[in-house]
Amino acid sequence: MSTSPAKSPMRDALVAAAFQLFLERGYEQTTVDDIVKTAGVGRRSFFRYFPSKEDVVFPDHEQALAQMQEFLAASADTDDPLVRVCDATRQVMRMYADNPTFSVQRYRLTREVTGLRTYELSVVWRYEKTLGDYLRTRFADRRDGTLRANVVAAAVVAAHNHVLRSWLRSGGQGDPLAEVDRALQFVRDTWNPAGAGAEDPADRADEDVVVVITRRNTPMWRVVREMESSLGDG
Amino acid sequence: MSTSPAKSPMRDALVAAAFQLFLERGYEQTTVDDIVKTAGVGRRSFFRYFPSKEDVVFPDHEQALAQMQEFLAASADTDDPLVRVCDATRQVMRMYADNPTFSVQRYRLTREVTGLRTYELSVVWRYEKTLGDYLRTRFADRRDGTLRANVVAAAVVAAHNHVLRSWLRSGGQGDPLAEVDRALQFVRDTWNPAGAGAEDPADRADEDVVVVITRRNTPMWRVVREMESSLGDG
């Protein structure tokens, strides 16, 4: 939305002043005038960086969204799309993990102010849409490709937010990057149960594994015949 | 949120008047005073049914959320939790499908008004949370139960919204209930690939099926020994 520089000393000063005031007197009780006065800058400087008071609460998302789009756009056709969206999502977690104090302060603020919670939902939706757009392109020639893209994007975001919320609730304890890797691996295992690419029949031919499913009361000679014919295909 | 009766002639009249005005002059240009005047009722009547102007745009969600909670609470321990959340989600689609004209009008409105889009995101989040709460209880004793619950809830909601959005974009053409059944089946197949319950080890013991996975170069005698020991467990 904003095309103003994402990082600058004045922008940082505005964010710091805003959070100081939000914590001291509450979000609703703080005006943009209070923020610029504390930061020692003019009112127009605020709006140069932030379209509204809500935006100063989430100062890094525009840049993170732009980075995610770039990262996905730089993807090669040979990249596993599921791995790619998981890596892109991990970068969002890194943004939170890089600044635990700020992340936890903001989390507490969003718990208290309904308007910020809905704002946050719209940010989450934009990440999900960015991942979904990429997956839709990558799954374009698959059966139910669009459905699959939307469901996978939602699952990836849910796994990320599962870890993020629990880390923020704990006050920023532990290693959220290790946790998000575990959670994203859960999602990857869901769609690629036997490892990367295993779901794709084109790859399956290369695998050195035979699976036999039989009823418990099948005579052994029939099982052996079935196994021999499967092994013989190799 | 609201505990006022979900269905009443006056409530219906307020919704009808509101949508008439939203379509005629736009959402932002319509005040609550305009709505009550057109409906021929007093201002207090409006707020008896709707906390705000935004709420009149989504008059059925509170009831649908309450119904979903009831439906899930009435679930038996023997119900497949994935089937249960899919059935609960299908009921939300039925609410939209029962009134295509209204659903499409509202969709067009939410495309135009940012505030309504974020309101809608918060409604979607409440459905997801309701499904997630239920799944968290059902998956409580599973490894990664909470993560699994959150991811599955997000996937179910994404599948529903995938069908809903495409139906609304088409202007309400086709059979969204048949489509949502297909999309929800995709989600069920994701977690229960070999049919209901196959994923759950507790159920697997009852099944009359043996699965053997072996490397292609395994000698047959080892395969037979493995099969015999598996069959012998029965």
Chai-1 contact restraints between the chains, C-beta under 6 A:
chainA,res_idxA,chainB,res_idxB,connection_type,confidence,min_distance_angstrom,max_distance_angstrom,comment,restraint_id
A,T118,B,T118,contact,1.0,0.0,6.0,A-B,restraint_1
A,T118,B,S122,contact,1.0,0.0,6.0,A-B,restraint_2
A,L121,B,L121,contact,1.0,0.0,6.0,A-B,restraint_3
A,L121,B,S122,contact,1.0,0.0,6.0,A-B,restraint_4
A,L121,B,W125,contact,1.0,0.0,6.0,A-B,restraint_5
A,S122,B,T118,contact,1.0,0.0,6.0,A-B,restraint_6
A,S122,B,L121,contact,1.0,0.0,6.0,A-B,restraint_7
A,W125,B,L121,contact,1.0,0.0,6.0,A-B,restraint_8
A,D144,B,F186,contact,1.0,0.0,6.0,A-B,restraint_9
A,L147,B,H162,contact,1.0,0.0,6.0,A-B,restraint_10
A,L147,B,A183,contact,1.0,0.0,6.0,A-B,restraint_11
A,L147,B,F186,contact,1.0,0.0,6.0,A-B,restraint_12
A,N150,B,A158,contact,1.0,0.0,6.0,A-B,restraint_13
A,N150,B,H162,contact,1.0,0.0,6.0,A-B,restraint_14
A,V151,B,A155,contact,1.0,0.0,6.0,A-B,restraint_15
A,V151,B,A158,contact,1.0,0.0,6.0,A-B,restraint_16
A,V151,B,A159,contact,1.0,0.0,6.0,A-B,restraint_17
A,A154,B,A154,contact,1.0,0.0,6.0,A-B,restraint_18
A,A154,B,A155,contact,1.0,0.0,6.0,A-B,restraint_19
A,A154,B,A158,contact,1.0,0.0,6.0,A-B,restraint_20
A,A155,B,V151,contact,1.0,0.0,6.0,A-B,restraint_21
A,A155,B,A154,contact,1.0,0.0,6.0,A-B,restraint_22
A,A155,B,A155,contact,1.0,0.0,6.0,A-B,restraint_23
A,A158,B,N150,contact,1.0,0.0,6.0,A-B,restraint_24
A,A158,B,V151,contact,1.0,0.0,6.0,A-B,restraint_25
A,A158,B,A154,contact,1.0,0.0,6.0,A-B,restraint_26
A,A159,B,V151,contact,1.0,0.0,6.0,A-B,restraint_27
A,H162,B,L147,contact,1.0,0.0,6.0,A-B,restraint_28
A,H162,B,N150,contact,1.0,0.0,6.0,A-B,restraint_29
A,A183,B,L147,contact,1.0,0.0,6.0,A-B,restraint_30
A,F186,B,L147,contact,1.0,0.0,6.0,A-B,restraint_31
A,D208,B,R215,contact,1.0,0.0,6.0,A-B,restraint_32
A,D208,B,R216,contact,1.0,0.0,6.0,A-B,restraint_33
A,V209,B,R215,contact,1.0,0.0,6.0,A-B,restraint_34
A,V210,B,T214,contact,1.0,0.0,6.0,A-B,restraint_35
A,V210,B,R216,contact,1.0,0.0,6.0,A-B,restraint_36
A,V211,B,I213,contact,1.0,0.0,6.0,A-B,restraint_37
A,V212,B,V212,contact,1.0,0.0,6.0,A-B,restraint_38
A,I213,B,V209,contact,1.0,0.0,6.0,A-B,restraint_39
A,I213,B,V211,contact,1.0,0.0,6.0,A-B,restraint_40
A,T214,B,V210,contact,1.0,0.0,6.0,A-B,restraint_41
A,R215,B,D208,contact,1.0,0.0,6.0,A-B,restraint_42
A,R215,B,V209,contact,1.0,0.0,6.0,A-B,restraint_43
A,R216,B,D208,contact,1.0,0.0,6.0,A-B,restraint_44
A,R216,B,V210,contact,1.0,0.0,6.0,A-B,restraint_45
A,R216,B,G234,contact,1.0,0.0,6.0,A-B,restraint_46
A,V223,B,M227,contact,1.0,0.0,6.0,A-B,restraint_47
A,M227,B,V223,contact,1.0,0.0,6.0,A-B,restraint_48
A,G234,B,R216,contact,1.0,0.0,6.0,A-B,restraint_49
